[in-house]
Amino acid sequence: MEDSLFPQQSNVTAYRATTVAIITLEVFVGMWINAFLVCVLCIDWVKKKTLNSNEKILLLLGCSRIWYLCLTWIYRFLSMIYPHILHVQTIRQLIRSLATLSNYSNLWVSACLCGFYCIKIANFRNSFFIYLKVKVDRMVPWLLLGSEIVALAISIFISDLSETLQRNNITSTSQGNFWEITIRKDKHLFSVFLLSGFVFAASFLVVMFSAVLLLFSLWRHKRTMRTNSMKDLSVDAHIRAMKSVLSFLVMYSINFVCLLLTIIYATKKANIMKLLLYMYLCAFPGVHSLILIFSNPKLENALLKMLSCVKCEFVMK
């Protein structure tokens, strides 16, 4: 009987070691990419004493992703290597709350970036859209502040529900009315899943509508230029924005599916599907930030310059 348990225990150990190793590598690369983005923007901020709206969003996005990757790694590492530490309510609640806040902040700020691209670049004659285009630069700081407040409020609420569910799970074996406890647990679990799904879906809809509006604006603008046999520099701006938004839409769609699957697999034991989900969710912040860097001439030149310097140093040695 004891011998039959050893293969299963070794498989669990191998799964945990593989998960920690892969997530650690992805988190390290992702944090390096986002730290580079933040450093370049901060240096430029110090030199110019100001940042434009696009740079403000990118700066907050980079900071939120650094926090998200760091806290995600801490939580996954502790849950797989030292799970007994997370039995302490204060530590578990603090890490879980901060990780949830950084995750929702990452999602909402990403959605704000796509919405900003759409409002700033797309051309529509609607009076409300024109008003947004004129006022968007003044609205960005308040929009970012509002998104952070909403992310904070939702993360506090979800963390409180999760802790209530955790306490019910711990005390369920010592209670008499098992049926009542099961109903109460299902109610809290449904509330957590419903609110999390709403946050994921709302940010995804913002990204999707931004991409659709930009595509329609680009198609109509190119048709107008073809009719008038003219060339317009704004077409290039459309195309650059579309590369960023469409690449983000594809990644965000996969990310959205993965987030929904994490809700479905939240109550299941460790398996290869959960490993694949963790791998993609940890890779997403770094890969998308890298796309944003290469779609921004200033950030791309800074990255290429740094890589050339590193290459020269390596050759010299």
N, C-alpha and C positions, 0 to 999 in steps of 0.2 A: 504493500500500500504506500509506504514512504518512498520506495524507489520510483513509483509511478508519478510522484509529484515533482521529482527533480527536473524532467524535461520541460514541464509546464513552467516551473519557476525560472529555469534558464531562459526560456523564451520571453518571459516577462522582463527579465533583466536585460536581455539583448534589445528588446523593443525600447525600453527606457533609455539605454545607452545610445542607441541609434537616433532616437528622437531628440535627445539633448544635444548630440553632436551636430546634427543637421540644423536645428534651430539656432544653436550658438553661432555656426558659420553664417547663416542667413542674417541673423541679428547684427553680427559684427560688420558685414558688408553694408547692410542697410543703414546702420548708424553712421558709418564712415561717409556714405554718399550724402545723407541728410546733414551731417555735420559740416561737410564741405559747402553745401548749399547755404547753410545758415552763416558760416564764416564769411563767405564771399559777399553776401548781402549786408552783413554787419559792418564789414570793412568799407563797403561802398556807402553805407549809411553814415559812418563816421566822416568820410571824406566829403560827401555832398551835404551832410546835415539834414537830409530828407530822403524819403523813399516814395516811389509812385505806388499807386493802388495795387498793381500786379505784384510788386516786390513785397508789399505788406502781407498780402495773402500767402505768397511763397514762404516768407519768413516764419509766419505763424504755423504754416503747414509743416515746414521742416522741423520746428521745435516740437510740435505735437507728435510727429512721427518718431522723433528721437525718444521722447517719453514713452510712447506706445511700445516701441521695440524693447526698450530697457525693462519696463514693467512686465511685459509679456514674457521676456526671458526669465526674469526673477520668479514669476509665478509658476511657469512651466518647470523650471529647474527645481524649485522647492517641492512642487506637487509630485515630481517623479523621483527625486533623490532624497529629499528630507520631508516627506509628507507630514510627519508628526509636528513640524513647526507650524503648519497651517491649521492644526487643531486649536491653536491659541486664537481665540476669537478676535482680539484686537489686531493682531498681525494679519490674519486672513481678511478681515473686513477692510483694513487700510490698503493692502495691496490690491484686493479685488476692486475697491472703489476707484483708486487711482488708475488702474488698468482700464476699467470701463470708461472713465472720464476721458482718458487719452484716446481710446478707440473711437468714441462718438465724436470727439473733437476732430480727429483725423478725417472721419467720414463727412462731417458737416463743412469743414474748411475746404475739403476737396470739392464738394458740391458747390460751394461759394466760388471757387476758382473757375469752374466750368460755366456757372451762371454769369460771372464777370466777363469771361471771354465772349459769351453769347451777346450780352448787352452792349459791350464795347465795340464789337466788330460787325455784328449782323446789321443789315440795313432794312428797316421796315418803316412804313409811313404812318403807322398807328401812333396817335398822339400820346398815349400812355408809354409806349416803347421809347418814343423820342424824349419824353420827360425823364425816363429812367436813364437813358444814355447821357443826358446833360448832368443829372444829379448823382450818377453812380460813384464818382470819385469821392464825393462827400458822404455817401452812404456806406462805403466799404468799412471804415472803422466801426461804425455802429452795427453793421451787419456781422462783422467778426465778433464783436462783443456780445451781440445777441445770440450768436451760434454757440459761443462758449458758455453763456448762462444757461441756455437750453440743454446743452450737453451735461453741464454740472447738475442741473435739476433732475434730469432723467437718470443719470448715473447714480445719484443719491437714492432715488426711489427704487431703482432696480437692485441696488446693493442691499437696501433694507429688505426688500422682498426675498432676495437670495439668502440673507441671514436668517430670516424667519423660516424659510424652507429648510435651511441647514439645521436649525434648532429642532424643528418638527421631526426631521430625519433622525437626529440623535436621540430624541426622547420617545420615538415611536415604539421602541421595544419595551419601554417601561410603563406604557399607558394601557388602560384596560379596554377602551373602546377603539378597536383597530379600524373599524369602518369609518368612524367620524374623523380619525386622524388621516386616513387615506384621502377622504374628500377634501379636507383642509389642505393637504399637500398638493393635490391636483389643482386646486383653486389658485394657490400661490404660484405653482409652476406654469399654469396657463397665463397668469398675469405677466410673469417675467417674459415668457415667450412672445406674447402678444405685443408688449411694449417694445421689446427688442426688434421684432419683425417690422413694427411700424417705423422705427428709426431707420432701419436698413432700407425699407421700401421708399420712404420719403426722400432720402438723399439720393437713391438710385433714380427716382423719377426726375429730380432736378437735373441730374447728369444726362439722362435720356432726352428730355425735352430740349436742353441746351444744344445737344448734338443734332437733333432733328431740325431745330430752327436755324442753326448755322449751315447745315446742308442745304436747306431750302433757300436761304439767303445767298449762298454761293452759287447755286444753280440759277437763280433768277438774275444775279449780277452778271454771270458769264453769258447768259442768253442776251442780256441788254448790250453788253460789250460786243458780242458777235454781230448783233443787228446794226450797231453803229460803227462797226469796223474800228473799234478803238481799244487801246490797252490802258489798264488802270492798275496802279500800284496796290489798291485795296484788295485786288484779287490775290496777290501774294500774302497779304495779311490774313485773308480768309483761309488760304491753303495752310499756312503755318498754324493757325488756330485749330483748323480741322484735324491736322495731324495729331496735335496734342489731345484734343477732345475725343476723337475717334479711338485713338490708342487707349485713352483712359476709359472710354465707354466699353471697349472689349474687355479690358482688365477688370473694370468695375462690375461688369455683368458676371464674370467668373467669380469675382470677389463676393458679389451679392448672393450667388448660388452657394458658395462655400459658407458664408455666414448663416444662411438658412439651414444648411446641412449641419453646422455646429449646434444649432438649436435642436435639430432632430436627434443628433448623436450625443447630446449633452448628458442624457441619463444612461448611456450605454457604456460598457467597459472598453478598455483600450483595444484598438484594432488598427489594421492597416489603413482603413478609411480615415480615421481620426488623425493618423500620422500625416497622410496626404493633405488633409485640410489645414493642419498646423503649418505644414511646409509652405503652402501657397499663401496663407494669411500673413506669415512672417516675411515672405519674399515680396509681396505686393508693395509695401511702402518704399522699399529700396529701388525696385525696378521702375515704378512709376516716377519717382523723383529723378532717376537717371534720364528718363524720357523728357521730363520737364527741363532738365539741365541742357540737353542737346537741342531742345526747341527754343532755347533762349540764347541769343548770340553772345551776350555778356558772360553768362555762366559757362557756355561751351568753350569760349576762348580762355577763360580762367582755368578750366579743367585741362584743356589741351596744353596750356602753358605749364601747368603743374606737372602733368605727366611727362612732358619733354624734359623738364628739370630733373625729375626722378630718373628718367632714362639716362641722362647725361651723368648724373652722380653714380649710377650703377655701372656705366661703361668706364668711368674714371677709376673705379675700384677694381 
